[in-house]
Each structure stands twice: as C-alpha cells, then as structure tokens.
Amino acid sequence: MKSLTLYLKFISIYLKCRLEYRVAFILDILMPIFSYSINYLTIWIILNRFSSIRGWDFNQIMFLYTINLFSYGLAGIIFYTPMRSLDSLVKKGDFDMFLTKPMNPFLHLINRQFEHIFIGHLILSSIVFLICLGNLNITWSVLKVIWLIFVLFGATLIQGAFMIITGSLSFFYTNSTSVASSILNSLRGFIDYPISIYNKGLKILLTFILPYGFISFYPSKYFLNKSNDEIFHYLFQYATPIVGILLFILSYKVWLLGVNNYKSTGS
C-alpha cells in the first residue's frame, strides 16, 4: 500500500511537470491514437472484403483487438519506460543507485518513471470497446463485468511480464532489449486476429511458449460464445488471470536473477 501511495504521488508530480508543456503532452497522446486507428482501419478494410475470418466478424475481431490494446496500454504506462531504460542504466553503471537505496530496486525503478504516451492507447481502446458493445450480442451481467475486470488484470500482467523479461535481459546481454522487444512485438501482432487462423505450430507457440493467446483470444471466446472455435481445451478461456499471475511471478524471478548477475562498471 505504501508503494502504491508513493507511485500515485509520483504520477501526480510527473503529470504536473508534463502539463507545463500542454501542446507536447497532448500530441504525445494523440500520436498512438492516430497510429492504432490505422490498424483498426486496416482490419475494417480486410473484413469489409472477406466479411469474416474463420467465423469471426468485424466487431468480434475489434473486441479481441481492443482487449489486447487496452492491456498493452495499461502495462506500458507502468513498465515500458523503466524496462527500456535498463539497458542504458546497466551499461553506464547507473543502476548502482537503485541498489544503495532503502527500497526494493524493482519498485524504485517503476516508481520513478511513467509513460504518459500510453494514455492514448487507453483512450482509443475504450472508445472502440464502447462502440463494439453496441454491435455485439453480449448479455452482460454483474458476474461478466467482474470477470472482464479479472481478464484485463491478467492480460495486463502478461503484457507487463514480457516487458520485464525483455528489460531484464540487459543484465545479461548489453543492447539486447531493443532486439528482444522487436521480436516480441512482432509476435504480439499475431494476436490482432484470432489465433485459430494460424497453423498448429503458431497456435502452440502463442499458447504454451509465449502465451500471448491468453491476452485476448481465449477470453474473447468466452464473452463472444465462440465454442465452435476450439483449438485446445475449452477451460483455457478462463485461464487469463492465472496465466498472468504465474507469468508475472516468472518475470520477477528473471529480474532477480538479472540483479544478482549485475556487475557495476566501477567494480
């Protein structure tokens, strides 16, 4: 709770500083909105031509894509910049200061950096989500709303875990974060569409090895009642929170291994 309070105070200070340059702040948020709007437009063009992809229509794929984008934005606000900065901190030996403070180095790193650009991801995905709700035949209940919150929580943990793992590679290999992030972002692009359209190898990769499928595909199957699109066990559609927690714990273990492997440039 103390760490959360500290983090919220940091965000407040950070936003006050950024808002001194309002135009730049607004442009930073608008850039991803424009960029991802093009992605939505691309999906619309494809679905306008083919009507559906393996039984998934435009609004259903929008729903799937929006869960991915929202969870990525939420994770990016918290983890993206701290993890991307690790490469430079380790190379210059500046990570030493996180080890000399009376605070968990992981929480210290997270608390001192915040990425407002990802607010644009949240705004756009929220708007599209509301539009989708009006076009989808989903019967909402209190339990479904609660489950959606759990799904977004789990999906955010999965997105954040991959950011932490790629950042932690800096402790082992210099200049590795950018390469690893590029590879994982390319793989994350596969879940813009239902993973049931891919070959078996990719389905296995996106389910058991790099479980991106649990971010949006499997939970979307539950909300959209896609029981006719099974590729593995039907219980996978309920596994997102569990996968998120387990993967996040694994990512933190990788972080701890990296910290133990860290050698100061001054040592």
PAMAR-544765 format. One record per residue (C-alpha): residue number from 1; residue in one letter; x, y, z. Coordinates in nm, 2 decimals. Layout:
% PAMAR-544765
    nr   rest       xx       yy       zz
   NUM      A        X        Y        Z
...
% end
This chain:
% PAMAR-544765
    nr   rest       xx       yy       zz
     1      M     0.00     0.00     0.00
     2      K     0.29     0.23     0.08
     3      S     0.44     0.17    -0.26
     4      L     0.11     0.23    -0.43
     5      T     0.07     0.56    -0.25
     6      L     0.43     0.66    -0.35
     7      Y     0.36     0.57    -0.71
     8      L     0.04     0.77    -0.72
     9      K     0.22     1.07    -0.58
    10      F     0.49     1.03    -0.84
    11      I     0.23     1.02    -1.12
    12      S     0.07     1.34    -0.98
    13      I     0.41     1.52    -0.98
    14      Y     0.50     1.38    -1.33
    15      L     0.18     1.49    -1.48
    16      K     0.20     1.84    -1.33
    17      C     0.55     1.88    -1.49
    18      R     0.44     1.74    -1.83
    19      L     0.13     1.97    -1.83
    20      E     0.35     2.27    -1.83
    21      Y     0.40     2.19    -2.20
    22      R     0.04     2.11    -2.28
    23      V     0.07     2.10    -2.66
    24      A     0.36     1.85    -2.65
    25      F     0.17     1.64    -2.39
    26      I    -0.15     1.63    -2.60
    27      L     0.05     1.55    -2.92
    28      D     0.22     1.26    -2.74
    29      I    -0.12     1.11    -2.65
    30      L    -0.26     1.17    -3.00
    31      M     0.02     1.00    -3.18
    32      P    -0.06     0.64    -3.08
    33      I    -0.44     0.72    -3.12
    34      F    -0.36     0.81    -3.49
    35      S    -0.13     0.51    -3.53
    36      Y    -0.36     0.25    -3.39
    37      S    -0.66     0.40    -3.57
    38      I    -0.48     0.30    -3.89
    39      N    -0.46    -0.06    -3.76
    40      Y    -0.83    -0.06    -3.69
    41      L    -0.89     0.08    -4.04
    42      T    -0.68    -0.20    -4.19
    43      I    -0.88    -0.46    -4.01
    44      W    -1.21    -0.30    -4.13
    45      I    -1.08    -0.30    -4.49
    46      I    -0.99    -0.67    -4.47
    47      L    -1.32    -0.77    -4.31
    48      N    -1.52    -0.54    -4.54
    49      R    -1.38    -0.76    -4.83
    50      F    -1.40    -1.10    -4.67
    51      S    -1.70    -1.05    -4.43
    52      S    -1.54    -1.27    -4.17
    53      I    -1.22    -1.46    -4.08
    54      R    -1.28    -1.82    -3.97
    55      G    -1.62    -1.72    -3.83
    56      W    -1.51    -1.40    -3.66
    57      D    -1.67    -1.09    -3.80
    58      F    -1.55    -0.73    -3.78
    59      N    -1.70    -0.64    -3.44
    60      Q    -1.58    -0.96    -3.28
    61      I    -1.22    -0.90    -3.40
    62      M    -1.25    -0.54    -3.28
    63      F    -1.34    -0.67    -2.94
    64      L    -1.04    -0.91    -2.94
    65      Y    -0.80    -0.64    -3.06
    66      T    -0.93    -0.39    -2.81
    67      I    -0.86    -0.61    -2.51
    68      N    -0.50    -0.65    -2.64
    69      L    -0.46    -0.28    -2.70
    70      F    -0.61    -0.17    -2.36
    71      S    -0.40    -0.42    -2.16
    72      Y    -0.08    -0.32    -2.35
    73      G    -0.15     0.04    -2.28
    74      L    -0.20    -0.02    -1.91
    75      A     0.11    -0.23    -1.88
    76      G     0.31     0.02    -2.09
    77      I     0.22     0.31    -1.86
    78      I     0.38     0.13    -1.57
    79      F     0.65    -0.09    -1.71
    80      Y     0.75     0.02    -2.06
    81      T     0.99     0.31    -2.00
    82      P     1.15     0.17    -1.68
    83      M     1.23    -0.15    -1.86
    84      R     1.35     0.02    -2.18
    85      S     1.58     0.24    -1.97
    86      L     1.75    -0.06    -1.80
    87      D     1.99    -0.11    -2.09
    88      S     2.14     0.23    -2.06
    89      L     2.14     0.22    -1.68
    90      V     2.33    -0.11    -1.67
    91      K     2.58     0.00    -1.94
    92      K     2.67     0.32    -1.77
    93      G     2.67     0.17    -1.42
    94      D     2.39     0.40    -1.31
    95      F     2.19     0.10    -1.18
    96      D     2.41     0.12    -0.87
    97      M     2.19     0.39    -0.72
    98      F     1.89     0.16    -0.71
    99      L     2.10    -0.09    -0.50
   100      T     2.21     0.17    -0.25
   101      K     1.86     0.30    -0.16
   102      P     1.65     0.15     0.13
   103      M     1.38     0.04    -0.12
   104      N     1.32    -0.26    -0.34
   105      P     1.52    -0.18    -0.67
   106      F     1.23    -0.31    -0.88
   107      L     0.97    -0.08    -0.71
   108      H     1.22     0.21    -0.71
   109      L     1.27     0.18    -1.09
   110      I     0.90     0.16    -1.15
   111      N     0.82     0.44    -0.92
   112      R     1.05     0.69    -1.08
   113      Q     0.93     0.65    -1.44
   114      F     0.59     0.68    -1.60
   115      E     0.50     0.68    -1.97
   116      H     0.20     0.91    -2.05
   117      I     0.21     0.82    -2.42
   118      F     0.02     0.50    -2.34
   119      I    -0.28     0.71    -2.22
   120      G    -0.36     0.73    -2.59
   121      H    -0.39     0.35    -2.61
   122      L    -0.64     0.35    -2.32
   123      I    -0.85     0.63    -2.47
   124      L    -0.87     0.47    -2.82
   125      S    -0.94     0.12    -2.69
   126      S    -1.20     0.24    -2.45
   127      I    -1.39     0.43    -2.73
   128      V    -1.37     0.13    -2.97
   129      F    -1.48    -0.11    -2.69
   130      L    -1.79     0.10    -2.62
   131      I    -1.87     0.11    -2.99
   132      C    -1.83    -0.27    -3.01
   133      L    -2.07    -0.33    -2.72
   134      G    -2.35    -0.17    -2.92
   135      N    -2.29    -0.41    -3.21
   136      L    -2.22    -0.73    -3.03
   137      N    -2.48    -0.97    -2.89
   138      I    -2.33    -1.00    -2.54
   139      T    -2.57    -1.03    -2.25
   140      W    -2.39    -0.86    -1.97
   141      S    -2.43    -0.94    -1.60
   142      V    -2.26    -0.84    -1.28
   143      L    -2.05    -1.16    -1.30
   144      K    -1.95    -1.09    -1.66
   145      V    -1.84    -0.74    -1.57
   146      I    -1.63    -0.87    -1.28
   147      W    -1.48    -1.14    -1.50
   148      L    -1.39    -0.87    -1.76
   149      I    -1.20    -0.68    -1.49
   150      F    -1.01    -1.00    -1.39
   151      V    -0.94    -1.07    -1.76
   152      L    -0.80    -0.72    -1.81
   153      F    -0.59    -0.76    -1.49
   154      G    -0.45    -1.09    -1.61
   155      A    -0.39    -0.96    -1.97
   156      T    -0.21    -0.66    -1.83
   157      L     0.02    -0.88    -1.61
   158      I     0.10    -1.09    -1.92
   159      Q     0.19    -0.78    -2.12
   160      G     0.39    -0.64    -1.83
   161      A     0.57    -0.97    -1.77
   162      F     0.71    -0.97    -2.13
   163      M     0.83    -0.61    -2.08
   164      I     1.00    -0.70    -1.76
   165      I     1.17    -1.01    -1.91
   166      T     1.30    -0.82    -2.21
   167      G     1.42    -0.54    -1.99
   168      S     1.59    -0.79    -1.75
   169      L     1.79    -0.93    -2.04
   170      S     2.00    -0.61    -2.02
   171      F     2.17    -0.76    -1.70
   172      F     2.30    -1.05    -1.91
   173      Y     2.35    -0.91    -2.26
   174      T     2.41    -0.54    -2.35
   175      N     2.20    -0.39    -2.63
   176      S     1.96    -0.68    -2.61
   177      T     1.64    -0.50    -2.50
   178      S     1.56    -0.34    -2.84
   179      V     1.61    -0.66    -3.03
   180      A     1.40    -0.87    -2.79
   181      S     1.13    -0.61    -2.78
   182      S     1.11    -0.60    -3.16
   183      I     1.08    -0.98    -3.18
   184      L     0.81    -1.00    -2.91
   185      N     0.62    -0.71    -3.06
   186      S     0.62    -0.89    -3.39
   187      L     0.48    -1.20    -3.22
   188      R     0.22    -0.99    -3.03
   189      G     0.10    -0.87    -3.37
   190      F    -0.03    -1.22    -3.44
   191      I    -0.30    -1.18    -3.17
   192      D    -0.45    -0.89    -3.36
   193      Y    -0.66    -1.17    -3.52
   194      P    -0.79    -1.50    -3.38
   195      I    -0.50    -1.74    -3.34
   196      S    -0.73    -2.02    -3.46
   197      I    -0.65    -1.90    -3.82
   198      Y    -0.28    -1.99    -3.79
   199      N    -0.10    -2.33    -3.83
   200      K    -0.06    -2.56    -3.54
   201      G     0.30    -2.46    -3.46
   202      L     0.20    -2.09    -3.41
   203      K    -0.10    -2.20    -3.20
   204      I     0.13    -2.39    -2.97
   205      L     0.38    -2.11    -2.96
   206      L     0.12    -1.84    -2.87
   207      T    -0.05    -2.07    -2.61
   208      F     0.22    -2.27    -2.43
   209      I     0.56    -2.10    -2.50
   210      L     0.48    -1.73    -2.54
   211      P     0.12    -1.72    -2.41
   212      Y     0.00    -1.42    -2.59
   213      G    -0.32    -1.60    -2.68
   214      F    -0.44    -1.56    -2.32
   215      I    -0.43    -1.18    -2.36
   216      S    -0.73    -1.16    -2.59
   217      F    -0.81    -1.47    -2.79
   218      Y    -0.91    -1.71    -2.52
   219      P    -1.10    -1.46    -2.30
   220      S    -1.28    -1.33    -2.61
   221      K    -1.41    -1.68    -2.68
   222      Y    -1.59    -1.67    -2.35
   223      F    -1.75    -1.33    -2.40
   224      L    -1.84    -1.40    -2.76
   225      N    -1.96    -1.75    -2.70
   226      K    -1.71    -1.89    -2.96
   227      S    -1.75    -2.26    -2.85
   228      N    -1.73    -2.36    -3.22
   229      D    -1.37    -2.23    -3.24
   230      E    -1.19    -2.47    -3.01
   231      I    -0.82    -2.53    -3.07
   232      F    -0.72    -2.66    -2.72
   233      H    -0.92    -2.72    -2.40
   234      Y    -1.23    -2.51    -2.36
   235      L    -1.12    -2.42    -2.00
   236      F    -0.84    -2.21    -2.15
   237      Q    -1.09    -1.93    -2.19
   238      Y    -1.10    -1.89    -1.81
   239      A    -0.72    -1.91    -1.76
   240      T    -0.61    -1.55    -1.83
   241      P    -0.58    -1.43    -1.47
   242      I    -0.39    -1.74    -1.36
   243      V    -0.15    -1.73    -1.66
   244      G    -0.10    -1.36    -1.59
   245      I    -0.01    -1.41    -1.23
   246      L     0.22    -1.71    -1.30
   247      L     0.40    -1.53    -1.59
   248      F     0.44    -1.21    -1.38
   249      I     0.60    -1.41    -1.10
   250      L     0.83    -1.58    -1.35
   251      S     0.93    -1.24    -1.49
   252      Y     1.01    -1.11    -1.14
   253      K     1.23    -1.42    -1.09
   254      V     1.41    -1.33    -1.41
   255      W     1.45    -0.98    -1.28
   256      L     1.60    -1.10    -0.96
   257      L     1.84    -1.33    -1.15
   258      G     1.95    -1.03    -1.35
   259      V     2.00    -0.81    -1.05
   260      N     2.22    -1.09    -0.89
   261      N     2.41    -1.11    -1.22
   262      Y     2.47    -0.73    -1.23
   263      K     2.82    -0.60    -1.21
   264      S     2.89    -0.23    -1.16
   265      T     3.12    -0.07    -1.42
   266      G     3.30     0.07    -1.12
   267      S     3.37    -0.27    -0.96
% end
